[in-house]
């Protein structure tokens, strides 16, 4: 049997509703994945007042989810309390220190996969502390930015910490980029679909359904569950198509500057929506099968 893939998840879990689905999807894929740790990432929006508050709320949401999943044995750590502003003063928080420890234990033949579905601050701090180790032993899958053909790059994860994105992109770490608008934007679902294919008597599924429903308390509506894309491309390899591109430079406003002299990264350009949701629902609800 093929060895499980060693993975850590970096997530701004309380920011929206999609991180909760992605975390649950990853945990329920334990036949393929060895989830070594979960890191709370910072965010700032209407649900938080600053980076630290967003990270703390994400840390608390991770705890709630692990309880629903009956997975109290998975370690989780607090991450960045501020966004990257000084390249010479990376924050050595619990998440960053654990990430570097796990990167040191990995090898090029058995790398550590870092699934990042929020601001990429924690990974940037780790790269600033030990870039060569991160390049040698890690592979990053980051959901952020928009497809290059999109008319702007004003995307939440990227704009949350532009300096961190620039740091990670310039580090030459092994990177798979999963764009939002134009790629993962069509991973839409609805309350009607969720209630059909998830067992709402199950505490986890009910929790996810309630989180989703908070966005549409009245009437019918669809909502992107963006972050499951970053999990799916690792555990369902046939669900996506990608190309190699020269890693963009990051302008001060977050836009991409393409330079043919830059190193190559992988960019996902297509996702099979039905294949992904079929696998997600089958893993979340053991009693209901999405065929």
N, C-alpha and C positions, 0 to 999 in steps of 0.2 A: 504494500500500500504506500502511496506517495506521502511523504512527510507533510504535515500541516504547515501552512504559511504563518510565519511569526509577524504579528501586526500590533501596532498601537494606534489608537484613535485620538485625534486632537479635535475637540468639538466645542462650539459655543452653544451648548445644548438648550439653553433657555431663550435664545434669541427668537426662535420661531417655532415651527412644529415639525420640520423635516429632520432635524438632528435626532429627535426621539425615535423616529422610524429607522433611521440609518443605524443608530446604536443597537436597537433591538434586532434589526436584520443581521448585523454583524455577529452579535452574541448567539443568535439562533443558527448561525452557519458554522457551528463549532465542529462539524465533521470535516471541514476544510481549513478552518482558521484557529490558530492559537492566539487569542486576544490577550496580550501580555499586560496591557495597561490602558487606561483612559485618562486623557489630560483635558482639563477645563481651559478653554480659550476665552479671551476677552471679547466683549462687544459693547457697543454704545448705540442705543436707539431709544424708542419710547418705553422700552422695558428695562432700561438700566440708565444710571446717571453718568457712569464713566467706565473705563476699562476694568478696574478692580471690581466694581459692583456687578458688571456683566459676568465676569469670571466667577465670582462667588455664587451668583444665581445659577450659573451653569453647573458648578460643582454640586450644588444642592439638587439640581434636576437629575444629574447623573446618579446620585444616591437613590432618588425616588425610582428611577428606572431599574436600577439593579435590584432593588427590593421587589419590584413587580416581576422581574425576570428570574427571581430566586437565585441570583448570582452574586452573593456577598463575598465570594472569594476572588473576584477580579479587582485588583488594586486600581485606585483612581487618585489623581493628584491635582492640586491647585496649580494653575499656570500663571501667566503674566498679569501683573497688577498695573502695568502701564504699557503703552505702545512704544515701539522702537523710535528713539529720538537721538541717541548717542551711540555710534558704532563702537565706541570704546568702553561702554558701560552696559553690557548685556546683563539682564536680570538672571541670576542663578536661583530660580525658584524650584519648587519640588518637581514640577513636571519636566523642566529642562534638565535637571540633574538626573532624573530617572531615564529620560530619553537618551542622554549621553552614556549612561551606564549600559542600557540595552544595546545601543549602537556598538559599544566596545565588545559586547558579548557576541554580536553578529559577525558574519564573514561575507566576503563577496559572493561566495557560492551559496550561502544561506543568509540572505540579507534580511534586514528589518524593514518591513513595509510600514510607512507612516501615512495613514489616511487622514487628511486634513480637510475639515469641512467648515472652517470659519476663518477669521483673520489668522494669518500664518505666523504670528508673532513668536510663539514658543519655538517653532522650527528655526526661525531666523536667529533667535538668541543662541540656540544650540550650534548653528553654523558659525556664528561669530566666535564662540568659545573654542570649537574644534572643527573647523571646516573640513579638514582632510579626513577625519574619522567619519563624518557624515557623508562625504562623497564616496568613500570606500565601501561602506557597509550598509547604506540605507537607500531605499527607493521611496520617493514621495508621490502620492496621488493627491492632487489638490483640486478641489472644486472651487473655482474662482475666476473672475473676469468673464468677459463675453467672447463669443466667436469673433475672430478678427474681422469678419465681414460686417459685424454689427456696427451701426453708425457711431456708437460711443462705447466707452468701457467703464461707465459709472455703475459698477457692480459692488454689492455690499461687502463681500469678503475682501475684495481687493482694496476698496476705498477705506475700509476699516483701518488698515495699516499699510500704506503705500510703501513706506521705507522698508518694512519687513518683506514685502513681495520683491522689491528690488534686491534686497540682500540674498534671498533664497535663489532668485533667478541668476544672480551674478556668481553664486557659489559653485555653479556647474554640478550641483547634485543631480542624481538620476531623477528626472521629473516627468510625471504624466499629468497633463493639464486637462481638466474637464470643464469646458466653458459652461456658463449658465445660459443666457439668452442665445438661442440658436441651436442648442444641443440638449442640455438637461431641462430646458424650459418646457418640453412637451411631456415630461413625466407628471402629467396631471391626473388627479383623482377627485372623487366627490364623496360626500357623506353616503350617498346611495350605493356607490361601489364598495366603500369600506364596510358598510353594514351588511352587504351581500356576501362578501368574501372573507370577513373576519368574524370570529366567534365573540360577540360582544358580552357574553357571559364570562369570558376569560378576563381576568383582571388587567393583564397587559393590553390586550386588544381594546378593552373598554377605555383604558387610560389614553391610548393613542387616538381613539375615535373622539374622545372628549377634547383632547388638545386640538385636533383638526377642526372640530365643530366650533371652537372658540373664534375661528376666523370667519365663519359663516353662521351666525346664530339664527338667521332668518332666511328662509327660502333655499333655493337650489343654487349651487355654485361649484366651480372647480378650483382646485388649488394645486400648485406645483409642490411635489415632494422632492425637491432638488437633490438633497444630499444622498439619497439612496443610490444615485448614479456612481458615486465614488466607491461605494461598497460593491456594487454589482459588477463593475468591470474587473474586479479582482476575483470574485467567486463565480461569475458566469462569463467566462472569456468570450463566448460566442455572441454576447449581447451587444457588442460594440465594434466600431471600426475606427481606425486612427491612422494618422500620418506622422511622419517626422518633419519637424520644422526647426528652423534656427530660433533659439530661445530669444524672445523679444527683450529689448531694453525697456525699462519702465520710465516714462516721462514723469515730471513732477506732478502732473494732473492725473496720473494713473494710466494714460493711454500707452499703447504699444508702439515701439519704434523697432522696425524690423531691420536686421543687419545680417547679411549673408556670411559674415566672418564669425558669427557667434556659434557656440556649441549647439548640438541638436537635443531637442526634447521630443516627447511624444504628445500629440494633441488629439483628443477624441473629437470626431466630427459627426458621429452618428450613434444613436442608442436605439435598441429594439425595445420600445416601451412595453409591449405586451409580454415579452420574455422576462423582463425585469419584474413586473408586477406579479406575474405568475409565480415566480420563484419567491418573491417577498411574501405573498399571501399564503403560499404553501408552508412557509416556515413560521409565520406568525400564528396561524390557526391550524392546528393539527387535525381538527375535526372537519374542517371545510377545505375542499381542494379546488383550487382555481385551475381548471383544466384547459 
